Amino acid sequence: MKKGLLYALEKVYRRKVPADKLITQELARYLTKLSFEIGKQIGILVDRSGSITHVIVGNAKGVFIPDLDDYPVGRRALRGLRFVHTHLADEPLNKEDITDLSLLRFDMIAAISIREGLPHNIYAAYLMPYGSDKKYETLTSDFYRFELDYDSFIHNLEDEMDRHRFIDQKDRRERAILVSASTKPKYELEESMDELKELAMSSDVIVLDTVIQRLKEVNPKYLLGEGKLKEIVINAMDKGATLLIFDQDLNPSQIRAIAETTELKVIDRSQLILDIFARRAHSRDGKVQVELAQLKYTLPRLTGKGTAMSRLMGGIGGRGPGEMKLEIDRRRIRDRITRLEKELEILSEARKQRKQRRVETGIPIVSIIGYTNAGKSTLLNALTKSATFVEDKMFATLDTASRRLRFPKEREIVITDTVGFIRDLPKDLMAAFKATLEELEDADLLLHLVDISNPRFEQQISSVENILQELNIKDKPRLIVFNKIDKVSMEEVENITSRYNAVAVSAVKSDSFSPLLKTIEYRIWESQKAEDFQGK
C-alpha cells in the first residue's frame, strides 16, 4: 500500500461522527472516493461517542473484520459499534454482512454503493428484539435522502431488546446455554442434559436454554458443526447468555476454538463439577483436594489468550527475565501441584491415625454412599439427630462427616457420610478424592442410598457400582437403601425393594427407619454371631 493512501486512511481516524448521524455525507464521500480509486472496499467501525475505532481495507468483494476484544458484548444486547463500508457496485447487503451483524452484534451495519466515485444508495440493517417475527430489519434509500436520528434509534432499540432478554441487571449470576452434541442415542443425550441442568443450577448458574444435537461424526475443531455453533451463538446473544456449558468434555484446542468463535466463556461438564466442588469444599482436606484437581485440569488448558479460562482460579502469574509469562504460569502451577500433593500426604497420615484409634475402640463403621443428591446428609442427620448442612442440590456437601449412632444393648456404630458420586466423575477429581474415598475400605458395611423417585435411578446405581469397582471395594458388604419413598407409590416401592433385596426409607420421616435399623443391627452383629457359631 502506497504511503499516500496510508496517510489518507490515517486521516479518517481524526474525523468524528455526530451522535444523531449514522455517517456524515462528508465522510461518506471521502470513503467512496478512496474506495473507487483503489478498487477495494473500505470499512469503518464507529463507537457510540462518534469516534472511529477501526479503518479497514478489504478487497473488491468484502472486508475482513478484526478481533473486537476491546469492545465486548458483555451484558448489553449490542456491541456499541456500527460498521459502515463501501460496495463498489450497487448491491444490497449480502449473506456475510447479515452474518457479521448477527454474530458480532453490531448496532447497525450499512453498505454505501458507489457511482462514479460518489455515494449512490445506502443499504442498512439492524437486529430485531428476541421473539420478533424477523431476525433483522433492513433500510434502503438514496444516500442523500437517508434520514435517521441514529442515537435515539439505537438506544430505543437496545432498551426494547433488553426487555425481551432474560436479564435482571441486578442479578450478577452467569447465564448459560447448555449444549450436548454426541453420536450417542438421543434418549441418552436427553437424560444427560437433565443432569447437566441440575449441575448448572447447583453451581448457581441461570439456565436460559438447552441445545441437543445428535452427530453423525464429531467435528474435531468445534465438536459440532460450525453452522450449528453460529446458530447457538446468535441464540445466546439474543437471550443474553454469558456462558456456554458443554455436556461433553472438550479438549484444550476445542475450548480455545469455540471461545474465539463465540466470544463467550466456554466450559465443559468436568469444569462445571470442579466449580461446584470449589464452592462447597469447607474442610482443609476438601479444599486441598479440589485445588489439586483444578490445577491438574488447568495445566494442559493454560493459554496466553481467550475467555475459556476466565472461570478458573486466578492469582497465578508474574513476569521474569528471560522467560515468557505463560511458561512462568505453567511452572508455578507445577510447583503448586507438588506442594499440594505433599500436603495431601500429611493429611492422609492424620486420617490413618484417626482410623487406627477407631479400630482400637472396636466400634463398627457404617458408611453411607450413593449418587449425589440421593439424601445421604439428610439421612445422617435424621439417624444421629445432628445438623450436617443439607440442601436439595447436587454436591451440596463434599466434606465427610462422622457421627455415633447408639443401638439397644449398649451397642453403637460410627456412621459416616461421604462425598456424592456421579457418572463420569472427572479423572483429576477422582484421583484427588481417592484418599478420602479410601476410608470406605475400613467400613464394616456400606449403605448404598438410592433416590427411588429419580427416573434414572438404575443408571445411578450402575455408576456407583463402577466407582466402587475403580476403588477396588466392590466386594465390601453393602446394603441398598431406597430413599424418598414418600414421592412414589407403595406398590412401586415394594416391587423395587424386592427386586434389589433392599430396604426403603424416607429420610424426612423417622418412623420409616425401623426396617433399616434392624437390618443394620443384624448385618453388623447378628450375622457375625451366626458366622462365629458355624465356625465352632
HELIX and SHEET records of a PDB file:
HELIX    1   1 LYS A    3  GLU A   10  1                                   8    
HELIX    2   2 LYS A   11  ARG A   14  5                                   4    
HELIX    3   3 GLN A   25  ILE A   38  1                                  14    
HELIX    4   4 LYS A   95  LEU A  104  1                                  10    
HELIX    5   5 PHE A  143  ARG A  145  5                                   3    
HELIX    6   6 TYR A  150  HIS A  164  1                                  15    
HELIX    7   7 LYS A  186  SER A  202  1                                  17    
HELIX    8   8 GLU A  226  LYS A  239  1                                  14    
HELIX    9   9 PRO A  252  THR A  262  1                                  11    
HELIX   10  10 ARG A  269  ARG A  280  1                                  12    
HELIX   11  11 ARG A  284  THR A  298  1                                  15    
HELIX   12  12 LEU A  299  ARG A  301  5                                   3    
HELIX   13  13 LYS A  325  THR A  361  1                                  37    
HELIX   14  14 LYS A  376  THR A  384  1                                   9    
HELIX   15  15 LYS A  427  LEU A  437  1                                  11    
HELIX   16  16 GLU A  438  ASP A  442  5                                   5    
HELIX   17  17 PHE A  457  GLU A  470  1                                  14    
HELIX   18  18 ILE A  485  LYS A  487  5                                   3    
HELIX   19  19 MET A  490  TYR A  500  1                                  11    
HELIX   20  20 SER A  510  SER A  512  5                                   3    
HELIX   21  21 SER A  514  GLU A  521  1                                   8    
HELIX   22  22 TYR A  522  GLU A  526  3                                   5    
HELIX   23  23 SER A  527  GLY A  535  1                                   9    
SHEET    1   A 6 ILE A  52  VAL A  57  0                                        
SHEET    2   A 6 ILE A  42  ASP A  47 -1                                        
SHEET    3   A 6 LEU A  81  HIS A  87 -1                                        
SHEET    4   A 6 MET A 108  ARG A 115  1                                        
SHEET    5   A 6 LEU A 118  LEU A 127 -1                                        
SHEET    6   A 6 TYR A 136  ASP A 142 -1                                        
SHEET    1   B 4 ILE A 206  ARG A 214  0                                        
SHEET    2   B 4 ARG A 175  SER A 182  1                                        
SHEET    3   B 4 LEU A 243  PHE A 246  1                                        
SHEET    4   B 4 LYS A 265  ASP A 268  1                                        
SHEET    1   C 6 ALA A 401  PHE A 407  0                                        
SHEET    2   C 6 ARG A 411  ASP A 417 -1                                        
SHEET    3   C 6 ILE A 365  GLY A 370  1                                        
SHEET    4   C 6 LEU A 445  ASP A 451  1                                        
SHEET    5   C 6 ARG A 478  ASN A 483  1                                        
SHEET    6   C 6 VAL A 503  ALA A 504  1                                        
END                                                                             
